[in-house]
Amino acid sequence: MDRRVVITGLGGLCGLGTDASSIWTEMREGRSAIGPISNSEIHELKGMIGTEIKVLPQHDIDRKQLISMDRFSLLAVLAAKQAMLQAGLSCNEGNAHRFGATVGVGFGGWDATEKAYRTLLLGGATRTELFTGVKAMPSAAACQVSMNLGLRGPVFGATSACASANHAIASAVDQIKLGRADVMLAGGSDAPLVWIVLKAWEAMRVLAPDTCRPFSGDRKGLVLGEGAGMAVLESYEHAAARGATMLAEVAGIGLSADAYHIAAPAVHGPEAAMRACLVDAGLNAEDVDYLNAHGTGTKANDQIETTAIKRVFGDHARSMSISSTKSTHAHCLGAASALEMIACVMAIQEGVVPPTANYREPDPDCDLDVTPNVPRERRVGVAMSNAFAMGGMNAVLAFKQVQ
């Protein structure tokens, strides 16, 4: 279990851009992609805001493969291919059994599910499309990544709402540390801009009417978005042997559960996950330079996360840089912490903390340095990423410079 795990490739798509580099550029400058949803399939929900991927990048996925893929799976495959390309890796008969994938998903294939509902119950059809079932299953993204890249090692999905991607990355790290794989593709994907999903979130009264303003005193809720983020994880030995560029090391993992409420957040679970992550990484609180907060933009979540950060980091909480990049890419559910992983890795690479965009006024209950609106140059030796999910499932990751 003492194998070091490093990141050698990144891929991603969201409203900010269709590769990790363009996503990071927009995050770093605090440019928000939140705006009106133009998807014609959301029916009467005109005026709903979110972050859409307006145009997908060119790809070589076969049309016969595409008909068995829902949008969230396609996004995962595109992000995984980008990450493998940057890492300079490919599978063959000799190594495929040592390559695997874990993909986090919050909602999964609701586009396929809704189309089936409309076809059967509203359209009067007697059967659905042939691939409806396999398109809708949450594990489909991991399956499609495996098939498109030829991965024959450990492959499975992780489903824990907003913490899914961090759980997937944590599980991938375990596969490498246990010696079950040398290389794992890990991250998350979701495409929730579907009528039925938007109606469900609308009913909870947590959606903002204008934009996402994490930690700002005038924040009014969260905004949903679609996207995917994937990383190539390798054992340090495997990456070093092939002369790979190592972008960051996964330093620590902290997992916990609130055991409290299916929808309302609590302080003790996030606090426990952050403390466990520091212990696992062998870090002191003051070693963390940047924390990418869960920062959804709801009143309760931001206040509770602030309290948990203060409990864990003590006096250092006020000198540490904090931001929520959900202010730029919105809350992409199962993909959220995968996109935030990109922010952490690139902050380490470039020595720049991406800002919390859309911030307008201080909140006395959220009184930490949340890097409002403007990026900050500073050395980032260690970055931490928080993911706190509905139902109290918490997953915190720490990344550090590779020594």
Secondary structure as GFF3:
##gff-version 3
##sequence-region A 1 403
A	DSSP	beta_strand	5	14	.	.	.	ID=ss1
A	DSSP	alpha_helix	20	29	.	.	.	ID=ss2
A	DSSP	beta_strand	35	36	.	.	.	ID=ss3
A	DSSP	three_ten_helix	40	42	.	.	.	ID=ss4
A	DSSP	beta_strand	49	50	.	.	.	ID=ss5
A	DSSP	alpha_helix	63	66	.	.	.	ID=ss6
A	DSSP	alpha_helix	71	87	.	.	.	ID=ss7
A	DSSP	three_ten_helix	96	98	.	.	.	ID=ss8
A	DSSP	beta_strand	99	104	.	.	.	ID=ss9
A	DSSP	alpha_helix	110	117	.	.	.	ID=ss10
A	DSSP	pi_helix	118	122	.	.	.	ID=ss11
A	DSSP	alpha_helix	132	136	.	.	.	ID=ss12
A	DSSP	alpha_helix	140	149	.	.	.	ID=ss13
A	DSSP	beta_strand	155	158	.	.	.	ID=ss14
A	DSSP	three_ten_helix	161	163	.	.	.	ID=ss15
A	DSSP	alpha_helix	164	177	.	.	.	ID=ss16
A	DSSP	beta_strand	183	190	.	.	.	ID=ss17
A	DSSP	alpha_helix	195	203	.	.	.	ID=ss18
A	DSSP	beta_strand	227	235	.	.	.	ID=ss19
A	DSSP	alpha_helix	236	241	.	.	.	ID=ss20
A	DSSP	beta_strand	248	257	.	.	.	ID=ss21
A	DSSP	alpha_helix	268	281	.	.	.	ID=ss22
A	DSSP	three_ten_helix	285	287	.	.	.	ID=ss23
A	DSSP	beta_strand	290	292	.	.	.	ID=ss24
A	DSSP	alpha_helix	299	313	.	.	.	ID=ss25
A	DSSP	three_ten_helix	314	318	.	.	.	ID=ss26
A	DSSP	beta_strand	321	323	.	.	.	ID=ss27
A	DSSP	alpha_helix	326	329	.	.	.	ID=ss28
A	DSSP	three_ten_helix	333	335	.	.	.	ID=ss29
A	DSSP	alpha_helix	336	350	.	.	.	ID=ss30
A	DSSP	beta_strand	352	353	.	.	.	ID=ss31
A	DSSP	beta_strand	376	377	.	.	.	ID=ss32
A	DSSP	beta_strand	382	389	.	.	.	ID=ss33
A	DSSP	beta_strand	393	400	.	.	.	ID=ss34
###
